[in-house]
């Protein structure tokens, strides 16, 4: 929580090597280390780099090229969205704040468009136009069909890629998208409303997708230009849901206290052998958030994120003789049927 003026002073301190208004706030060596990629040796991170407290890569049409290190960080609550970008090499920066919870894409686009114009005015460096990679007229190879088809845990929740008569389809949050093979061998996403009207998906349409074996994972990799990023991992249903099958149903938070009720409904369901958690958010009652819940034992499970073997722990506890689910400090009590 800060103002544009506060954050502009922060950027000035970064550009001055840790000094602001005659006072040293951070050592220059600390600034340099914050802006150095810390994860070059992490295979699953591909070439998507992060510093200390800074993101150093972007995956989208807003990527700034030719300006050296691009460091950025966003912020958000239910009441605002914010984005801060800096080009330390050229001492250029932008911060955009919006008093709207729905302005995430807006603040990012405004910030990067402004930064690109600043860079062009100061240095003459112009941003290249993103060239669309055309689709191939060759049929999908059988090995591609078998390699890509499956269930995935991803940044946006569960995704299924299915082979329908030699064509790959992605099932994402009640929508079915076509996976179209490009001339570079990667697959792009395409959505046809009612099967007739093709709708552009913004940066999603420009990304190329592939499944690659990385560090023991069948990783779903997105690529835009030279930038790659892990977006998902192929998963298989557990051999058995065990005691978790008895816990299917609706839940409520038993120890909400004075916290803001962010979640309106919590439900555990079984779907094609998977244990699924379905959440309805209070501020978006028409949208449902779904995720895989992978049992580790009869009393422990993890909420899957981007990878199949990592996530927030869920465990069973007993309170006053009643079994509850504990996650991130909250206790979930099963509601009466």
Steps between C-alpha positions, in 0.01 A plus 500: 500500500674814377449807285642574157727760662630252758577242230670759279733579791566128534594480129732799540676317781544193278647712217739673742647173619320500835522871587201734539503867603859471617433195718620149424203265522658185350852405401572516127602134516157418642325678213716313249419165661126578508509558124709190421318183384499255792360193325710441190581147619137395560393282203125536554528881490630483141625851419236674710717691746436652840723716720466574871158663533487571124361320199753517215301335221155538351299269277270705282480768240612760757862380514752786463790407272837669450497690828710269715359360823125551532410479869140516614260422781123513526271542796132438553217477749123483456509881475791584267752380242853634454805445281855633519763459225859622490783491244800547735752525215322808359362634832145486371196387693121508510246433773127472430234468769127443454223503760335198343534129566437430129785714362787248507547483123442873461771611744751258347425610143510871585828459691680309225368719217618809687837343577550401136433860394741632764770264374441605140514873584817466709694250285325461166440129573163395357310188594474237223156396384394153606471281191235232509632151423271333245336162542625202301278314256657171606294264720598462864761232552386196699783549748377857565147377561609237751754728671269798550172324581439481873405689815706798618525710811574855383519865596129533415385178665425154355533467122427193288649450154312237303544339159176526303529327166863600452451859619609627840253689717565675833219503755545801728238625749190399304655610168643282223794645307661364185872423507640588159844380397729776370781483247753510788349182650338676797124522557292817527158542661194591296142552618203481267174625647224252411763330287471776240633837618872510583580729790847639561641406840759777521842384614365144544456474123859608444655247738631167382437200725689174531544215748862427588668263746667727758650386830270198523187691399293498182504879498259717304717781364377828351725694263472853363795616296809384688326496838391167647303429815366196681119524507397148602584139573334178380330308782338162549216422743600333829471124523228550760333790679489291817340683794474821295204357310304512827575874528331605175247778544462867597709677763501830686775685685453432871751756634454800269492745791531859381659402167332612180298210350682458168349159426125449468494124443751214540431156362696175462397281206631197314547533125641222280704360787633837616417674826398856412450813711244747366488856638254779432645841591287759677584781256455279189200277581453404135851358467626174646864433586595133471820320596634149546537375857753215505479260799833415661340281767158453658560814708715723278468643149646786298328762286678476166633815340723505193671172593356162591715453812479837669236720658321604817446223753153393613472276806230362721467618861251427777326786685252415777465150360429632148729436204599813311739585216784740581657718229704821532374567852134446415281214621244363255191344652285269293146630459198285570352343190 
